[in-house]
């Protein structure tokens, strides 16, 4: 895959644990991994400020790459 990729996981997610997200991150060159503390399977709802910050940073990176 050659597109900017953001992988987000909640630290306390037991359904898709951090180890799975780390494996995805390792398999996708150039990807970014964001581990959201104090969140489980829905970090976008459980910690929206942290999630939105990770997403904003990713989108900013994408915008820089597009220039």
N, C-alpha and C positions, 0 to 999 in steps of 0.2 A: 504494500500500500504506500502510495507516495503523496498522500494528502495530510495536512496537519490534523492530528488526532488527539483529542482530550479524553482521558479515561478517568472517571470520577468514581470513588468508592467510599462508603462510610466505614470508619474504623471498626464499628461494631456489627457490620453486616455479616450474618451467618449464612444467608442464602447464596450470596456471591462474595466470598471473603476476600480480604486484602491480597492474600496469596494468589488468587485467580486474577485479580486486577494487575498484580505485579507480573504475572506470566503474560498477560495481554500486552502490557507495556514493553516487556522484553521482546515480544514477537513483532511489534510495530515500530520500525525504525523512526526515530525522531518524534515519537509520541511524548505526551506530557501526562504524568500521573499525579492526580490530586487525591490525597487521602483526607477525608473530612473527619476530624475528631468529634466525638460525642454524637455520632450519627450512625444509623444502621442502613437499611436498604433504600431509604428515600432521602438522601442528603439534601436534595433540592427543597424538600418540604421541612425537614428537621432542622437544618442550618442554612436557611436561604441566603443570608449575608455571606457566609463562607463560600457556598456554592456559586453565587453570583460573582464573587470576586475571582474565583478560579475560571469561570466562564468568560468574564471580561478580559482577564489576562490572556486567555487563549484567543479570543477574538482580536485583541490588539496585536498579538503575534501574527495572526493570519493576515491582518491588514498590512503589517510591515512586510510580510513575505510577498504580498500581492503588488507592492510598489516596484 
